[in-house]
Amino acid sequence: MASSALSILTGIGAAAAGLAGEKVPKTGVIPGLDVGTIVSALLGKAGGGSGVLSKVASVASIASKAGLLDASKLGNLAELAGSLISSKEKTNSKAASAKEGIAGLAAAIMGGTGKGASLASIATMASKLGKTAEDDKGLKGMASELGKTLAGKFGVSLSGSGTAVKALDKVLEKDTKTDLFKSILSGLAK
């Protein structure tokens, strides 16, 4: 379940990048959306700022900033993500590719592996969808709807919901991609 939570979180990041018109390389790196920093911020807020979760969040944040979260540490990061994001259902990527629109994008996120090629594919799909929006308000509405679809159709939920998302304001850059990322996460709470 933990690695699935990390796949969902990185898939949401790739979707936000795609909706913002950015490409995700096949390496899977999403500039401006460092998963270690995001998980740390969400854990810190979800844990109420004290106790074990807050301490784990602090350690994860320091490790992320120091560059200690490499491929060998992804299992630990997946465990942390698993305490934040849960889902009731998983789909396969063949079914995801057959659908279009927001429902298809949500299915692709749920069927994704979290690996580079999968994230690049999700970003490409989101980019095509994002081009149909008339303006930034339309993009934000799509992002929120994507979160609601993930929650409603796949049972994805985020611990700490709204207050956890607000914690991201302190650690993420202010740009379209991060605004869309936060809108998707906020949609999970509704």
Buried (B, 14 or more C-beta within 10 A) or exposed (E): BBBBBBBBBBBBBBBBBBBBBBEBEEEBEBEBBBBBBBBBBBBBBBBEEEEEBBEBBBBBBEBBBEEEBEEEBBEBBBBBBBBBBBBEEEBEBEEBBEBEBBBBBBBBBBBBBBEBBBBBBBBBBBBBBBEEBEEEEEBBBBBBBBBBBBBBBBEBBBBBBEEBBBBBEEBBEEEBBBBBBBBBBBBBBE
